[in-house]
């Protein structure tokens, strides 16, 4: 659990927009942050279990 928290913390530290970032770098960081949040939602264990049960019921 601590390793996962450290990974998330490092990722969000990496994608934090800072004052010296150019517009291109800031846009890239914002895009990466959005993609990271979406990936965390997609890979959420609760969502995964729900999707598994839905596909199991369909087949």
C-alpha positions in Angstrom: 0.0 0.0 0.0 2.8 2.4 0.8 4.5 1.7 -2.5 1.3 2.6 -4.4 1.0 5.8 -2.4 4.6 6.7 -3.1 4.1 6.0 -6.8 1.0 8.2 -6.9 2.8 10.9 -5.0 5.8 10.9 -7.3 3.6 11.0 -10.4 1.6 14.0 -9.1 4.8 15.7 -8.1 6.1 15.2 -11.7 3.0 16.6 -13.4 2.7 19.6 -11.1 2.8 22.8 -13.1 5.5 25.1 -11.8 6.1 28.8 -12.3 9.1 28.3 -14.7 7.4 25.9 -17.0 6.8 27.0 -20.6 3.3 26.8 -22.1 4.1 23.6 -23.9 5.5 21.9 -20.8 2.5 23.0 -18.7 0.1 21.7 -21.4 1.9 18.4 -21.4 1.8 18.1 -17.6 -1.9 18.9 -17.5 -2.5 16.3 -20.2 -0.5 13.7 -18.3 -2.4 14.5 -15.1 -5.7 14.0 -16.8 -4.6 10.8 -18.4 -3.2 9.6 -15.1 -6.4 10.3 -13.3 -8.4 8.5 -16.0 -6.0 5.5 -15.7 -6.5 5.3 -12.0 -10.3 5.4 -12.4 -10.1 2.7 -15.1 -7.8 0.5 -13.1 -9.8 1.0 -9.9 -10.4 -2.4 -8.2 -14.0 -1.7 -7.6 -14.6 -0.8 -11.2 -12.7 -3.8 -12.3 -14.7 -6.2 -10.2 -17.9 -4.5 -11.4 -16.9 -4.9 -15.0 -15.9 -8.5 -14.5 -19.2 -9.3 -13.0 -21.1 -7.6 -15.8 -19.2 -9.4 -18.5 -19.6 -12.7 -16.6 -23.3 -12.2 -16.4 -23.5 -11.3 -20.1 -21.7 -14.5 -21.2 
